[in-house]
């Protein structure tokens, strides 16, 4: 016995969730750029462990360090 499953069309014309509208229309935030760096596994493990203990994200910590070094440009 086989079952047939039909998949309907993608919904259109529905209003976007409020979060999507906020992300697309925020004018008060400068656009972000991605930065990729290579670090040793041991350093990554240490950073990740310390961030987990503090409940912070690695990206937030690195961003803060870069702001301390280079200031708010």
KABEL-V498087 format. One record per pair of residues at least 24 apart in sequence whose ideal C-beta (glycine too) atoms are under 6 Angstrom apart, sorted by the first residue. I is the first residue (numbers start at 1). GAP is how many residues later the second one is. D is the distance in whole Angstrom. If there is no record, write none. Layout:
I/GAP/D  I/GAP/D
This chain:
none
